[in-house]
Amino acid sequence: MNIQAFKRWQWIVIGVVAGAVLAGAKMLATSDQMVGGQGFLDQAHFESGLNQVDFEGRPVITDIVIRPRAHIDLVRFKHYDPVIQHSATYLYAARRPYVRLGALAPPKPDYGVADYLTEVGKRNPKISFSNAWWEKPWVMTSIYALVGAVLVGGVWPYLLRLLVGAGLGRPEPEYDLSRFKGEPEAEKKSSELSDEERKHLEELEAEMMAGLAGKK
């Protein structure tokens, strides 16, 4: 199939499909990532850290970002230890719906860690967070599909024209074999003897036989 025959809308469709596939692969890889272990803090350390401040009255937990996952909300944040004066990045896997420590059930069925942080922020305005909305499945798929449409449907056809203009992908010219004429056939010499040659050959034969008989 000649890719030069593809129309722009066909390239756009290919880009959208490729982008959606890449988004799905990334989401699948993220969902398979192990939750817990090194780098993760439990709920007790997370909630207690939200109520702690350093020697200057600043929260020890900052830069909170909530990343949605299939069944949990992955909370990424920085925790500052005022004693050793060191800051490190940690993760916390908040189950959905979110149940605060000491509570038996969530306030509402769709209560999440974002709702909990909103309530904490009302008590302490220095606590803030952001949602990684771009990592939601439908948003990520849309972004990747759009980028794929722009790259494959817009940039690639332009690059393809440049490459073809430089000679890449051009069909090789067909050679005119009629230009190559063969050598004229040499005239075939007849292998048959003429009467004169045959007579002369018989005479030589007779002389040879006579010579052989004389030697006996």
MIDOSE-1310 file (N, C-alpha, C; in nm, 2 decimals, decimal comma, always signed):
residues 216
mniq	+0,08/-0,12/+0,00/+0,00/+0,00/+0,00/+0,09/+0,12/+0,00; +0,05/+0,22/-0,08/+0,13/+0,34/-0,09/+0,08/+0,44/+0,01; +0,17/+0,47/+0,11/+0,13/+0,56/+0,22/+0,11/+0,71/+0,17; +0,16/+0,74/+0,05/+0,14/+0,87/+0,00/+0,00/+0,89/-0,05
afkr	-0,07/+0,78/-0,07/-0,21/+0,80/-0,11/-0,31/+0,82/+0,00; -0,26/+0,81/+0,13/-0,34/+0,84/+0,24/-0,39/+0,99/+0,25; -0,51/+1,01/+0,28/-0,56/+1,14/+0,29/-0,54/+1,19/+0,44; -0,55/+1,33/+0,45/-0,52/+1,38/+0,59/-0,62/+1,33/+0,69
wqwi	-0,75/+1,31/+0,66/-0,84/+1,26/+0,76/-0,81/+1,12/+0,80; -0,75/+1,04/+0,71/-0,71/+0,90/+0,74/-0,59/+0,91/+0,84; -0,49/+1,00/+0,82/-0,38/+1,01/+0,91/-0,43/+1,06/+1,05; -0,53/+1,15/+1,05/-0,59/+1,19/+1,18/-0,65/+1,08/+1,26
vigv	-0,73/+0,99/+1,18/-0,79/+0,87/+1,25/-0,68/+0,78/+1,31; -0,57/+0,76/+1,23/-0,46/+0,68/+1,28/-0,40/+0,74/+1,40; -0,38/+0,87/+1,40/-0,32/+0,94/+1,52/-0,41/+0,93/+1,64; -0,54/+0,94/+1,62/-0,64/+0,93/+1,74/-0,63/+0,79/+1,80
vaga	-0,63/+0,69/+1,71/-0,63/+0,55/+1,76/-0,50/+0,52/+1,83; -0,39/+0,57/+1,77/-0,26/+0,54/+1,83/-0,25/+0,61/+1,97; -0,30/+0,74/+1,98/-0,29/+0,81/+2,10/-0,38/+0,74/+2,21; -0,50/+0,69/+2,17/-0,58/+0,62/+2,27/-0,52/+0,49/+2,32
vlag	-0,45/+0,42/+2,23/-0,38/+0,30/+2,27/-0,27/+0,33/+2,36; -0,19/+0,43/+2,34/-0,08/+0,47/+2,43/-0,14/+0,51/+2,57; -0,25/+0,58/+2,57/-0,31/+0,62/+2,69/-0,36/+0,50/+2,77; -0,42/+0,41/+2,70/-0,46/+0,28/+2,77/-0,34/+0,20/+2,82
akml	-0,23/+0,20/+2,75/-0,12/+0,13/+2,79/-0,06/+0,19/+2,92; -0,05/+0,32/+2,92/+0,00/+0,39/+3,03/-0,09/+0,37/+3,16; -0,22/+0,38/+3,14/-0,31/+0,36/+3,25/-0,30/+0,22/+3,30; -0,28/+0,12/+3,21/-0,27/-0,02/+3,26/-0,14/-0,04/+3,33
atsd	-0,03/+0,03/+3,29/+0,10/+0,02/+3,36/+0,09/+0,08/+3,50; +0,02/+0,19/+3,50/+0,00/+0,26/+3,63/-0,08/+0,18/+3,73; -0,19/+0,12/+3,68/-0,28/+0,04/+3,77/-0,21/-0,08/+3,82; -0,11/-0,13/+3,74/-0,04/-0,25/+3,79/+0,08/-0,22/+3,88
qmvg	+0,10/-0,09/+3,90/+0,21/-0,05/+3,99/+0,18/-0,09/+4,14; +0,27/-0,14/+4,21/+0,25/-0,19/+4,34/+0,22/-0,07/+4,44; +0,12/-0,09/+4,52/+0,08/+0,01/+4,61/+0,12/-0,04/+4,75; +0,19/+0,05/+4,83/+0,24/+0,01/+4,96/+0,39/-0,01/+4,96
gqgf	+0,44/-0,03/+5,07/+0,59/-0,06/+5,08/+0,67/+0,07/+5,10; +0,79/+0,06/+5,04/+0,88/+0,18/+5,06/+0,83/+0,30/+4,99; +0,83/+0,41/+5,06/+0,78/+0,54/+5,00/+0,64/+0,57/+5,04; +0,57/+0,48/+5,10/+0,43/+0,50/+5,14/+0,42/+0,52/+5,29
ldqa	+0,33/+0,61/+5,33/+0,30/+0,63/+5,47/+0,15/+0,58/+5,49; +0,12/+0,54/+5,61/-0,01/+0,49/+5,64/-0,10/+0,61/+5,68; -0,23/+0,58/+5,70/-0,33/+0,68/+5,72/-0,30/+0,76/+5,85; -0,25/+0,69/+5,95/-0,23/+0,76/+6,08/-0,12/+0,87/+6,06
hfes	-0,01/+0,83/+5,99/+0,10/+0,93/+5,97/+0,05/+1,05/+5,88; -0,04/+1,01/+5,79/-0,08/+1,12/+5,69/-0,17/+1,22/+5,77; -0,27/+1,17/+5,84/-0,37/+1,26/+5,90/-0,31/+1,33/+6,02; -0,22/+1,27/+6,10/-0,15/+1,34/+6,21/-0,06/+1,44/+6,15
glnq	+0,01/+1,42/+6,04/+0,10/+1,51/+5,98/+0,03/+1,64/+5,93; -0,10/+1,62/+5,89/-0,17/+1,74/+5,85/-0,20/+1,84/+5,96; -0,19/+1,79/+6,09/-0,21/+1,88/+6,20/-0,08/+1,93/+6,26; +0,03/+1,89/+6,21/+0,16/+1,93/+6,26/+0,21/+2,05/+6,19
vdfe	+0,29/+2,13/+6,26/+0,36/+2,25/+6,20/+0,51/+2,25/+6,24; +0,59/+2,32/+6,16/+0,73/+2,33/+6,20/+0,75/+2,44/+6,30; +0,87/+2,48/+6,33/+0,90/+2,58/+6,43/+0,85/+2,72/+6,39; +0,83/+2,74/+6,27/+0,78/+2,87/+6,22/+0,63/+2,87/+6,19
grpv	+0,56/+2,76/+6,23/+0,42/+2,76/+6,22/+0,37/+2,71/+6,08; +0,46/+2,66/+6,00/+0,41/+2,62/+5,86/+0,38/+2,47/+5,87; +0,29/+2,42/+5,79/+0,25/+2,28/+5,78/+0,37/+2,20/+5,74; +0,39/+2,08/+5,80/+0,50/+1,99/+5,77/+0,46/+1,91/+5,64
itdi	+0,33/+1,90/+5,61/+0,29/+1,83/+5,49/+0,25/+1,94/+5,39; +0,32/+1,94/+5,27/+0,29/+2,04/+5,17/+0,29/+1,97/+5,03; +0,26/+2,05/+4,93/+0,26/+2,00/+4,79/+0,17/+1,88/+4,77; +0,05/+1,88/+4,82/-0,03/+1,76/+4,81/-0,10/+1,75/+4,68
virp	-0,08/+1,64/+4,61/-0,14/+1,62/+4,48/-0,22/+1,48/+4,48; -0,34/+1,48/+4,44/-0,42/+1,36/+4,44/-0,43/+1,31/+4,30; -0,39/+1,18/+4,29/-0,39/+1,12/+4,16/-0,49/+1,00/+4,16; -0,60/+1,01/+4,08/-0,70/+0,90/+4,08/-0,65/+0,77/+4,03
rahi	-0,69/+0,66/+4,09/-0,65/+0,53/+4,04/-0,78/+0,45/+4,03; -0,78/+0,33/+3,99/-0,90/+0,25/+3,97/-0,99/+0,24/+4,10; -0,93/+0,21/+4,21/-1,01/+0,19/+4,33/-0,96/+0,27/+4,45; -0,86/+0,35/+4,43/-0,80/+0,43/+4,54/-0,76/+0,57/+4,48
dlvr	-0,73/+0,66/+4,57/-0,67/+0,79/+4,53/-0,53/+0,79/+4,58; -0,44/+0,80/+4,49/-0,30/+0,81/+4,53/-0,26/+0,95/+4,57; -0,22/+0,97/+4,69/-0,19/+1,11/+4,74/-0,04/+1,12/+4,75; +0,01/+1,22/+4,68/+0,16/+1,24/+4,68/+0,18/+1,37/+4,75
fkhy	+0,28/+1,38/+4,84/+0,30/+1,50/+4,92/+0,45/+1,50/+4,97; +0,48/+1,62/+5,02/+0,62/+1,64/+5,08/+0,60/+1,65/+5,23; +0,68/+1,58/+5,30/+0,68/+1,58/+5,45/+0,81/+1,64/+5,50; +0,80/+1,74/+5,58/+0,92/+1,81/+5,63/+0,94/+1,77/+5,78
dpvi	+1,06/+1,72/+5,81/+1,09/+1,69/+5,95/+1,17/+1,80/+6,01; +1,11/+1,88/+6,10/+1,17/+2,00/+6,16/+1,29/+1,97/+6,25; +1,30/+1,84/+6,29/+1,41/+1,81/+6,38/+1,54/+1,79/+6,30; +1,53/+1,71/+6,20/+1,65/+1,69/+6,11/+1,66/+1,79/+6,00
qhsa	+1,55/+1,87/+5,99/+1,54/+1,97/+5,88/+1,56/+1,91/+5,74; +1,48/+1,81/+5,72/+1,49/+1,74/+5,59/+1,35/+1,71/+5,54; +1,33/+1,73/+5,41/+1,20/+1,71/+5,34/+1,21/+1,60/+5,24; +1,11/+1,51/+5,24/+1,11/+1,39/+5,16/+0,97/+1,38/+5,10
tyly	+0,96/+1,32/+4,98/+0,83/+1,29/+4,91/+0,78/+1,16/+4,95; +0,65/+1,15/+4,98/+0,59/+1,02/+5,02/+0,46/+1,01/+4,95; +0,40/+0,89/+4,95/+0,28/+0,85/+4,89/+0,18/+0,79/+5,00; +0,06/+0,82/+4,98/-0,04/+0,76/+5,06/-0,16/+0,71/+4,98
aarr	-0,19/+0,58/+4,99/-0,30/+0,52/+4,92/-0,43/+0,54/+5,00; -0,51/+0,63/+4,96/-0,64/+0,66/+5,03/-0,75/+0,58/+4,96; -0,82/+0,50/+5,04/-0,93/+0,41/+4,99/-1,05/+0,50/+4,95; -1,13/+0,45/+4,87/-1,25/+0,52/+4,82/-1,37/+0,43/+4,84
pyvr	-1,47/+0,48/+4,92/-1,49/+0,61/+4,99/-1,39/+0,62/+5,10; -1,36/+0,74/+5,14/-1,26/+0,77/+5,25/-1,33/+0,77/+5,38; -1,27/+0,69/+5,48/-1,32/+0,69/+5,61/-1,21/+0,75/+5,70; -1,24/+0,86/+5,77/-1,14/+0,92/+5,86/-1,11/+0,83/+5,98
lgal	-0,99/+0,85/+6,03/-0,96/+0,78/+6,16/-1,06/+0,81/+6,27; -1,11/+0,70/+6,33/-1,21/+0,72/+6,44/-1,35/+0,72/+6,39; -1,37/+0,73/+6,26/-1,51/+0,72/+6,21/-1,54/+0,58/+6,17; -1,67/+0,55/+6,18/-1,71/+0,41/+6,14/-1,75/+0,40/+6,00
appk	-1,79/+0,51/+5,94/-1,84/+0,51/+5,80/-1,81/+0,65/+5,74; -1,81/+0,66/+5,61/-1,79/+0,79/+5,54/-1,91/+0,88/+5,56; -1,90/+1,01/+5,56/-2,02/+1,10/+5,57/-2,12/+1,08/+5,46; -2,07/+1,04/+5,34/-2,16/+1,01/+5,22/-2,09/+0,91/+5,14
pdyg	-2,17/+0,84/+5,05/-2,11/+0,73/+4,98/-2,00/+0,77/+4,89; -2,00/+0,89/+4,83/-1,89/+0,93/+4,74/-1,79/+1,01/+4,80; -1,78/+1,00/+4,94/-1,68/+1,09/+5,01/-1,54/+1,04/+4,98; -1,45/+1,13/+4,94/-1,32/+1,09/+4,90/-1,22/+1,17/+4,99
vady	-1,09/+1,14/+4,96/-0,98/+1,21/+5,04/-0,98/+1,36/+5,00; -1,02/+1,40/+4,88/-1,03/+1,54/+4,85/-1,13/+1,61/+4,94; -1,25/+1,54/+4,97/-1,34/+1,61/+5,06/-1,28/+1,62/+5,20; -1,21/+1,52/+5,24/-1,15/+1,53/+5,37/-1,05/+1,64/+5,38
ltev	-0,96/+1,66/+5,27/-0,86/+1,77/+5,27/-0,93/+1,90/+5,26; -1,04/+1,91/+5,19/-1,12/+2,04/+5,19/-1,16/+2,08/+5,33; -1,21/+1,98/+5,41/-1,25/+2,01/+5,55/-1,13/+2,05/+5,63; -1,02/+1,99/+5,61/-0,90/+2,02/+5,69/-0,85/+2,16/+5,65
gkrn	-0,86/+2,20/+5,52/-0,82/+2,33/+5,47/-0,91/+2,44/+5,53; -1,04/+2,41/+5,56/-1,12/+2,51/+5,62/-1,08/+2,54/+5,76; -1,02/+2,44/+5,83/-0,97/+2,46/+5,97/-0,84/+2,53/+5,96; -0,76/+2,49/+5,87/-0,62/+2,54/+5,85/-0,60/+2,58/+5,71
pkis	-0,62/+2,71/+5,68/-0,61/+2,76/+5,54/-0,47/+2,74/+5,47; -0,37/+2,71/+5,56/-0,23/+2,68/+5,50/-0,22/+2,55/+5,43; -0,32/+2,46/+5,46/-0,32/+2,33/+5,40/-0,40/+2,34/+5,26; -0,33/+2,31/+5,16/-0,39/+2,31/+5,02/-0,35/+2,19/+4,95
fsna	-0,43/+2,16/+4,84/-0,40/+2,04/+4,76/-0,45/+2,07/+4,62; -0,41/+1,98/+4,53/-0,45/+1,99/+4,39/-0,48/+1,85/+4,34; -0,57/+1,85/+4,24/-0,61/+1,72/+4,18/-0,54/+1,70/+4,04; -0,48/+1,59/+4,02/-0,42/+1,56/+3,89/-0,53/+1,52/+3,80
wwek	-0,61/+1,62/+3,76/-0,73/+1,59/+3,67/-0,69/+1,53/+3,54; -0,56/+1,56/+3,49/-0,52/+1,51/+3,37/-0,49/+1,36/+3,37; -0,49/+1,30/+3,48/-0,47/+1,16/+3,49/-0,60/+1,08/+3,50; -0,71/+1,15/+3,50/-0,84/+1,07/+3,49/-0,84/+1,00/+3,36
pwvm	-0,90/+0,88/+3,36/-0,90/+0,80/+3,23/-0,95/+0,87/+3,11; -1,07/+0,93/+3,12/-1,13/+0,99/+3,00/-1,05/+1,11/+2,96; -0,99/+1,19/+3,06/-0,91/+1,31/+3,02/-0,78/+1,27/+2,96; -0,71/+1,16/+3,02/-0,59/+1,12/+2,96/-0,61/+1,07/+2,82
tsiy	-0,71/+0,99/+2,80/-0,74/+0,93/+2,67/-0,77/+1,05/+2,57; -0,84/+1,15/+2,61/-0,87/+1,26/+2,52/-0,74/+1,34/+2,48; -0,66/+1,36/+2,58/-0,54/+1,43/+2,56/-0,44/+1,36/+2,46; -0,42/+1,23/+2,49/-0,34/+1,15/+2,41/-0,39/+1,14/+2,26
alvg	-0,53/+1,12/+2,25/-0,59/+1,12/+2,12/-0,57/+1,25/+2,04; -0,58/+1,36/+2,11/-0,57/+1,49/+2,05/-0,42/+1,51/+2,00; -0,33/+1,47/+2,09/-0,19/+1,49/+2,06/-0,15/+1,40/+1,94; -0,21/+1,28/+1,94/-0,18/+1,18/+1,83/-0,24/+1,24/+1,70
avlv	-0,36/+1,30/+1,70/-0,42/+1,36/+1,58/-0,34/+1,47/+1,53; -0,28/+1,55/+1,62/-0,20/+1,67/+1,57/-0,07/+1,62/+1,51; +0,00/+1,52/+1,58/+0,13/+1,48/+1,53/+0,12/+1,40/+1,41; +0,03/+1,30/+1,41/+0,02/+1,21/+1,29/-0,06/+1,27/+1,18
ggvw	-0,17/+1,34/+1,22/-0,25/+1,40/+1,11/-0,21/+1,53/+1,06; -0,12/+1,60/+1,14/-0,08/+1,73/+1,09/+0,07/+1,74/+1,06; +0,16/+1,69/+1,15/+0,30/+1,70/+1,13/+0,35/+1,60/+1,04; +0,31/+1,47/+1,06/+0,36/+1,36/+0,98/+0,34/+1,38/+0,83
pyll	+0,22/+1,42/+0,78/+0,20/+1,43/+0,63/+0,30/+1,54/+0,58; +0,33/+1,65/+0,65/+0,42/+1,75/+0,61/+0,56/+1,69/+0,60; +0,60/+1,62/+0,70/+0,74/+1,55/+0,70/+0,74/+1,45/+0,58; +0,64/+1,38/+0,56/+0,63/+1,28/+0,46/+0,65/+1,35/+0,32
rllv	+0,59/+1,46/+0,30/+0,61/+1,53/+0,17/+0,75/+1,58/+0,15; +0,81/+1,62/+0,26/+0,95/+1,66/+0,26/+1,04/+1,55/+0,22; +1,02/+1,43/+0,28/+1,10/+1,31/+0,26/+1,08/+1,27/+0,11; +0,96/+1,27/+0,07/+0,93/+1,22/-0,07/+1,00/+1,32/-0,17
gagl	+0,99/+1,45/-0,14/+1,05/+1,55/-0,22/+1,20/+1,53/-0,23; +1,26/+1,48/-0,12/+1,41/+1,45/-0,12/+1,44/+1,32/-0,19; +1,34/+1,25/-0,24/+1,37/+1,13/-0,31/+1,33/+1,00/-0,24; +1,30/+1,01/-0,11/+1,27/+0,89/-0,04/+1,13/+0,83/-0,08
grpe	+1,13/+0,71/-0,11/+1,00/+0,64/-0,15/+0,96/+0,65/-0,29; +1,04/+0,72/-0,37/+1,00/+0,74/-0,51/+1,03/+0,60/-0,58; +0,94/+0,56/-0,67/+0,96/+0,44/-0,75/+1,07/+0,45/-0,84; +1,15/+0,34/-0,85/+1,26/+0,34/-0,95/+1,21/+0,34/-1,09
peyd	+1,28/+0,42/-1,18/+1,23/+0,43/-1,32/+1,25/+0,30/-1,39; +1,16/+0,26/-1,47/+1,16/+0,14/-1,55/+1,26/+0,15/-1,66; +1,35/+0,06/-1,68/+1,45/+0,06/-1,78/+1,39/+0,02/-1,91; +1,43/+0,09/-2,02/+1,38/+0,05/-2,16/+1,48/-0,05/-2,21
lsrf	+1,43/-0,17/-2,20/+1,52/-0,28/-2,24/+1,54/-0,28/-2,39; +1,46/-0,21/-2,47/+1,48/-0,21/-2,61/+1,60/-0,13/-2,65; +1,65/-0,05/-2,55/+1,78/+0,03/-2,58/+1,90/-0,06/-2,59; +1,89/-0,18/-2,52/+2,00/-0,27/-2,52/+1,98/-0,37/-2,63
kgep	+2,05/-0,34/-2,75/+2,04/-0,43/-2,86/+2,14/-0,54/-2,86; +2,10/-0,66/-2,89/+2,19/-0,77/-2,88/+2,29/-0,77/-3,00; +2,39/-0,85/-2,99/+2,49/-0,86/-3,10/+2,43/-0,93/-3,21; +2,45/-0,89/-3,34/+2,40/-0,97/-3,45/+2,45/-1,11/-3,46
eaek	+2,36/-1,19/-3,48/+2,40/-1,34/-3,48/+2,49/-1,36/-3,60; +2,60/-1,43/-3,56/+2,69/-1,47/-3,67/+2,63/-1,57/-3,76; +2,67/-1,55/-3,88/+2,61/-1,64/-3,98/+2,66/-1,78/-3,96; +2,57/-1,87/-3,96/+2,61/-2,01/-3,94/+2,67/-2,07/-4,06
ksse	+2,79/-2,13/-4,04/+2,85/-2,20/-4,15/+2,80/-2,33/-4,17; +2,77/-2,37/-4,29/+2,72/-2,50/-4,32/+2,82/-2,60/-4,29; +2,77/-2,71/-4,22/+2,86/-2,82/-4,19/+2,87/-2,92/-4,30; +2,79/-2,91/-4,41/+2,79/-3,01/-4,52/+2,90/-2,98/-4,61
lsde	+2,97/-3,09/-4,67/+3,08/-3,08/-4,77/+3,02/-3,07/-4,91; +3,09/-2,99/-4,99/+3,05/-2,99/-5,13/+3,10/-3,11/-5,20; +3,05/-3,13/-5,33/+3,09/-3,25/-5,40/+3,24/-3,25/-5,43; +3,30/-3,13/-5,46/+3,44/-3,12/-5,48/+3,52/-3,16/-5,36
erkh	+3,48/-3,11/-5,24/+3,55/-3,14/-5,12/+3,54/-3,29/-5,09; +3,42/-3,34/-5,11/+3,40/-3,49/-5,08/+3,49/-3,57/-5,17; +3,51/-3,53/-5,30/+3,59/-3,60/-5,40/+3,74/-3,59/-5,36; +3,78/-3,47/-5,32/+3,92/-3,45/-5,28/+3,94/-3,53/-5,15
leel	+3,85/-3,54/-5,06/+3,86/-3,62/-4,94/+3,88/-3,77/-4,97; +3,80/-3,82/-5,07/+3,81/-3,96/-5,11/+3,94/-3,99/-5,17; +4,00/-3,89/-5,25/+4,13/-3,92/-5,31/+4,24/-3,93/-5,20; +4,23/-3,84/-5,11/+4,33/-3,85/-5,00/+4,32/-3,98/-4,92
eaem	+4,19/-4,02/-4,90/+4,17/-4,15/-4,84/+4,24/-4,27/-4,91; +4,21/-4,26/-5,05/+4,27/-4,37/-5,14/+4,42/-4,37/-5,13; +4,48/-4,25/-5,14/+4,63/-4,24/-5,13/+4,68/-4,29/-5,00; +4,61/-4,26/-4,89/+4,65/-4,31/-4,76/+4,64/-4,46/-4,75
magl	+4,54/-4,52/-4,81/+4,52/-4,66/-4,80/+4,63/-4,73/-4,89; +4,66/-4,66/-5,01/+4,76/-4,72/-5,09/+4,90/-4,72/-5,03; +4,92/-4,61/-4,96/+5,05/-4,60/-4,89/+5,06/-4,70/-4,78; +4,96/-4,73/-4,71/+4,96/-4,83/-4,61/+4,98/-4,97/-4,67
agkk	+4,92/-4,99/-4,78/+4,93/-5,12/-4,85/+5,07/-5,15/-4,89; +5,14/-5,04/-4,94/+5,28/-5,05/-4,99/+5,38/-5,08/-4,88; +5,35/-5,04/-4,77/+5,44/-5,07/-4,66/+5,43/-5,21/-4,60; +5,33/-5,28/-4,64/+5,32/-5,41/-4,59/+5,42/-5,51/-4,66
